[in-house]
Amino acid sequence: MSSFDFSFSSKARRIKEPPISALMRWAVEEKDLISLAAGLVDYESLPAEESLTVLREILEDRKKAPLVLQYGTNEGLLALREHILSRWHRREGIGPSFSGLSTRNVVITTGSQQLLYLVAEALLDPGDIVIIGAPSYFVFMGALESAGAQTLSVPLDARGLRTDILAEKLEGLKKEGNLSRLKMIYVASYYQNPTGISLIPERRRELVDVVRRLRAEQPILILEDAAYRELRYEEEEAPSIKALDEGNKLVAMAGTFSKAFAPGIRTGYAFLPDPLVEPILNLKANHDFGSANINQHLVLSALESGLYDKHLKALRARYKEKRDAMLEALEKNLSDRAQWEVPGGGLYVWVSFPAEIETGPESLLFQKAKEKGMLYVPGEFAYGPDVEPLPKNHIRLSFGSPTTGEIREGVRRLSLALDEVPSKKKAGKKVAARRS
C-alpha cells in the first residue's frame, strides 16, 4: 500500500473492469482451455503475406516511404476517405446528392471502437439517456458508464430492435418530461454482438422515421455500429441505416477494417452529420491526433489493388464453415436442451437455456464448463443496468478464432458441463435462418 492515494476523477471511479477481461486472461494463461468466448478473428486467415507484399511495395518507394512513415492528418488519409465514401455510395446505390456526404464527413478512426467512445464523449453529460438494445454490445456499455449516461433498454427479437417498443419508450419519456435528456439511440445493424441478429429493413426505416418526426422536439442521434457488415455468409444485404438518412441529418455510422481484414491494423472509419465533425475531430486530436498513417496506406493499397475483396471472399467462406461447424455441434449435443438461431453473418451464436439454468460467472454451469476446459461469455454481461429482472440463462459463443475441431470439442465440453447442472425441463431447439 502506498503512503498516499491518488484522487481519481469521477469518470475513473465510474469505470469498472470489463467483464470479459478475466475470460481473456484465462484463455491466454490456461492453454488447455477452449475459448468460445473471445471475439477474436481467425488466426490462419490473417493476411500476413499479402500485407508484407503491400508494405514492401510502399516502403521500397523512396518518395512515398517517408510520407507513409510521417504523421498523418487528424481526419485521416484523404485518398482513403475518398475511396471509402465512393465504395459505400456504390454499395448503397445512392449518390452524394441524396446522402449529403462528402469527404469532410468521413473520419478515419483507430478502429470503430474509438468512434463509439468519441461520440459518447461529444454528446453525453452525466444523467443523459441512451437507448440500447437488450441485449447489447457490452464494451460500448462501458463507454456509456464512463460518461455517466443512463441506459434505457429496448428488447430485441429475431428481427432486431423492437421499434414498436422503442416508440412506446419514446412516448414515455415525453410524458415524463425526460425527452430532452435522450441524446442517442445505439444500434448494431448487422449481425449484432452478442446475438448475431440483424435489424430487418422495415425496422431500419421505422427507426429513421421516428427519430425524424421527433427532430423538432429533440435532436436524437442514431449511432449505427456496422462493424460486422462485411462478414455476410449467405443472405441478401440490407441497406445501412445511414443510407436511409437523406441529407445526413440523423445518423452517425461506424465501420471498420479490423474484422474483415486484420484487427492489428486498428483502422476504422466514421460517417458523421455536419454538426458532429468538428467536435469529434477536436476530441480525437486530444486522443491521438490522427490514427496510424502507415496502416491507412496499407488499407488503401489493399482496397485499390483488389486484395481486400479477394481476402474478404475467402474469409466469408472460412467463417461460414466455422459457423456451420458450431451449429452442427449444437444440434448434436444440445438440440433438446437449448435454443439458438442461425446468424447470417458475424462471429457469434446466441444460445438460450431454460430459465432455471443460470449461466453467469458464479453459476454452476460456468464453473463446470471451465472445469471441463471451455469458456463462454455469460449473457448477463450484455444487458444494461435498467433491465430487471436480469436474464441469466443466455450465453454467447464465438466461432471466430477457434478451429472447427476446437469448436466441436468446445460445444461437447459445454454439453458435459450441462449434464451436471440440474434442470426441470427440456428447452427444445429453435433454428431459424436470419433474413435481412
N, C-alpha and C positions, 0 to 999 in steps of 0.2 A: 504494500500500500504506500503510495507517495505521501509526502508531507503536506500536500495540498491537493484539492480537487479543482479542475477547471470548471468555470461557469459556462455551461453549454447553452446554446440558443434554444428557443422554444421549438424550432424546427428539428434540431438534432434530438431533442428529448422526445419528440413525437415519433421518430423513426425507430422501427424495430427491425431486428434481423429478418431478412426474407425467409419465409417458412421453408423454401426449397434448399436453403444453404446447407442444412445438415444432410439432406439427401445427396447433394453433390459431393460433400466430403466423404460420406460413406462409400459412394460409388468409386471414388478415387483411391481411398485407403484400403478398402476390403476387396481384394482382387477377385475373389470367388463369387461376389455378388453380381447378379444380372440386373442391371438397372433399366427398367422400363419407365423410369421417372423423368430423367433429364431430357429436355427438349433439344438435344444436340443433333447435328446433321450426320449423314452417312460419311464415315471416315474414308472408305475406299474410293468414293466417287469425287472427293475433293480435287479440284483441277490443278494439281501441283505442276505437272509437266506443261500444261497449257499456259499457266501463269508464268512459269520460268521462260518459256518461249517469248511471251509478250514483253516481259520485263527486260529480257536480254535485248530485244529489238529497240525498246525505249531507251535503255541506258547506253547502248552502243552508238546511238545517235549523239554525236558530240555537241550539237547545237541544242538538242532537246533535253538531254540529260540534266544539265544544270537547272533548267526551268522546272523540271519534274521534281528535283530534289530540294528546291527552294520552297519557302512558304507559299501557300496558295491564297486565295481570297476567302473572306468570311462567308460569302454566299455560295462559293463553290465554283468549280471549273465551268466556264461559260459553255464550251463545246459540249460538255456532258449534260448540262442543263438543257441545252437546245435539243440534244438527241433524245433525252428522256421525255421532254414535252411533245416532240414530234411523234415519237413512238406511241405515246399514250393517246394522242389525238387520233392516230390511225386505228389503234385498237378499239377505241370507243365509237369510231365512225362519226365524229363531230369535229368542228374546227374552232379556231380561236374566237371567231365572231359569236359563237354560242357559249363557249366555256368562259370567255373573259380572261383567259390565262395567257400570260407572256412569260418570258424567261425571268422577269422580275419577280414573279410569284413562285418560282422554283428555287428551293434552298437545298443544298446538299448537307446532309447531317451525318453524325457519327453513329450509324445505324438508325433504324426507325425509333428505337427506344429514346434516343436523345430528343427527337421531335416531340414525343409524348410528354416528356418531362418539361421541355421548354414551353409547350402550350399551357400546361398546368401552371408553370411559373408566371407566364404572362397574364393569365386570366383570373387566377384564383386567389382570393384572400381567405383567411380562416373563417369558417362558417358558411362559405359559399357552397352551393349544391351542384353535384354532378350526377347525372343519371347514367347508370351502367347496367349491363345485363346480369342476370342471375342464372348460372354462374358467369364469371368474367375473368379477364386476364389478371392474375393476382400480382404480377410485378407492377403493373400500372396502378393498382390499388395502393401499392406502397408509395408511389409518387403523389397520389391524392392525399394519403395520410400525412406525408411530409408537408403538403401545402395547408393542412388543417381543414381540408374540404369535408363536407358531409356527403356520403353517397346515398342515392335513392335507387333501389334496385328494381328492375323490371324483368320478369321471368322470360326465359327462352322456351320455345318448343321446337319441334323438328324443323320448323321453317324460319327459325331465328327469333329475334326480339319481338315480343308480343306488342305490336303497335296499338292494338285496342286497349291494352292495359296501360301503355305509355300515355295515351290520350286521357285516360282516367286519372293518372298520376299528375299530369299537367293541369287538369281541371281542379284537382285537389289543391295544388299549390296556389292556383289563382284564388280559390275560395279562402284559403288560409292567409292570403296576403304575402305569400313567400315566393311568388314567381320571379320577383326581382333578384332573388338570391341564386336562381338557376343560371349557371354560366355555360354549361355544355352537356351534350349527350355523347357518350363514348360508345362506338360500335365497331367490333371486329367483323368486317363484312364478308370475309371469305375464310371458311374452314377454321372457325374460331378456336383459339386456345382458351379453354381446355376441351371443348366439346366436339370440335370438328364440324360444327354446324355453320352453314352459310345463310345469310339473310336473303329470302326469296325476292325476286324483282318487284312484286306488288308491294311488299312492305318497305322496300327501299323508297319507292315513290310516295307511299303514305308518310314515311318519316320526314322526307323533304317537304311535303305539303304541309304537315302540321307545324313544322318549325317556321315555314314561310308565313303561315297565317298568323303566328304569334309575333312576328318580327316587329310590328308596330308597337306592341306592348312591352316586349322584352327580347332584345337580340340574343339568340342562343346559337352557339357554335355546335355543329355536328363534327365530331372528331372521328374520322374514318381510319381505322387501322387495317391496311390492306397487305400486311406483312406476308401472308401465305397465298396471295393471289396466284403466283406463278406455279405453285405446287398443285396443279389440277390434273387429275388422272383419267377421268372418263366423261364428265358431264359437260353440258353446254355452259359457257361462261356468261354470267350476268354482267351487265354494265355496272361500273362502280357507282357508288352513291354520288361521288364527285361529278360524274358525267351527267347527273340529273340537276346539278346546281347551275342553272343558266345564269350567266353574268358573274359567277364567282363571288357569291354573297354569303353563303351559309355553311360551307363545308371546307374543313382542312383535312387533307389526306396524307397519310404517312405510308411510304413504300420503302422497300429495302432490297439490296442485292445479297444480303447475308444468307438468307435461306436458300435461294436458287443458284448462287454461285459459290461464295465462301464466307462464312461468318468472321473469319480472321481479318477480312478487309474492312469490316465495320463501316460500310458505306450505305447510307440510306438517302432518302430524298423526301421533300415535302412540297405539296401544292397548297398555297396559302391565299386566303382572301386579302385584298389590298391592305386593310387596316392592321392585319397581323404581321405583315412583312417586317416593318421596321422594329417593333418590339421584339420579335423573335430573333432578328439579326443582332440587335443590341445585347440581348441576353446570351446569345451564342458567342458573341465576342468575349464576354466575360468568362465563358466556359473554356473555349479553345481557340478562338479567333480563326476558325476555319478547320474543317476536317482534313485528314491526312491527304496531302496533294498527290503523292505517288499512287495511292490506292484509287483515286479518282481517274488518273490516267490509265491505270490498269483496267478499270471497268469500262472506260470509254473505248479502249482498243479492243476489248473483248466484244463489246456491242457492235462496233463498226466492222470488225472482221468476220462476224458471224459465229465466232467461237462461243459466245454466250448462249445463243439459241441452240447450237449443236449440243452443248453441255446440258442445257435445260431439257432437251428431248430425252437424252439418256437418263437424266436424273428422275424425270417423271416415271419412266419405265421401271427404274430400280425401286422407287418408293411404292409404286403400285404393287410390285412383287412383295415388298415387306408388309404393306398394309394387308394384302391378301393372306400372307402367312399368319398374321396376327388374328385375322377374322377366322381362319380355319382352326387355329389353336383354341380360340374362344368357343367355337362351335363344338369342337371335340371335347373340351374339358369343362365348360361352364354352361352348356346350352339350356339346362333345366334349372339353373341357379342364379342367372343374371340376365340383364337386358342390355343391349347395345344397338347401335345403328351404324350403317356403313358410311363413313365420311367420303365425300367425293374428292377430297384433296387434303392437304395439310400433313400433319405428323402425328395426330392423336386419335385415340378411340376412347370415348367416354362410356364407362361401364357402371351400371346401377344394380345394386343388390336389394333384396328385401329390406324394408325399413329397419328391422331389428338387427341387421348386420352392420355394425359400425366399422368404419374404415379409417378413422383418424389416427394420428401418430401415437396415441396412447391406447389404441384399441387392441384387442386380442388378435384380430386379423393382421394388422400391421406387424405386430411382434412376431407372429407365426410366419408371416411371409419373409421377414428379414432372417429369421432362423433357418428357413428353407433356402435362403440365398437369392431373394429377389426384392426389388423395390418398386413401388408405385407412388404416385402423388395422391395424397388424400384429397377427395373432392371438396372437403370443407374449407380448404385454403382459398377456393375460388369464389367465395360468397362475401359480399360486403357486410359490415357490422350491423346494418339495418335489417338483415334477413333473420327473421325469427318465426318458428324455431329453425335452428341451423341444420340443414340437411347433412346427415353424417353417413350416408350409405352409398356414396359415389366414389369412383377413383378415375384418375386419368392415366392411361397407358400411352407411352410414346414408342413408335416404331422407327424413329429417325436414325439413331446411331447403332443399335444392336444388329447383329447379323440375323438372317432368317432362322438359323439354328438356335441362337440365343433367344429370339422372340418366342419360338415354340417351347423351349425349355423354361423360360420365364413364366409363361402362362401356365405350364404344367405345375410349376412350383407354387404359383398362386392357388391353383386348384387344390393342391395338397394342403396348403395352409387353411383354405376354406373348409376342408374336411374336418379340421379340428376346432371349428367355431360352431357353437350350437345355433340351429336355425329352426324356425317354426314351420316354414312352408317353402315351396319352390317358387322361383320367380317367373320362369317361362321366358324364352328368348324373344327378342324383338330385333329384327334385322331389316331395316328399311333403307333402300338406296336414297342418297341425297340427290335432290334435283334443284338447281338454282335457276 
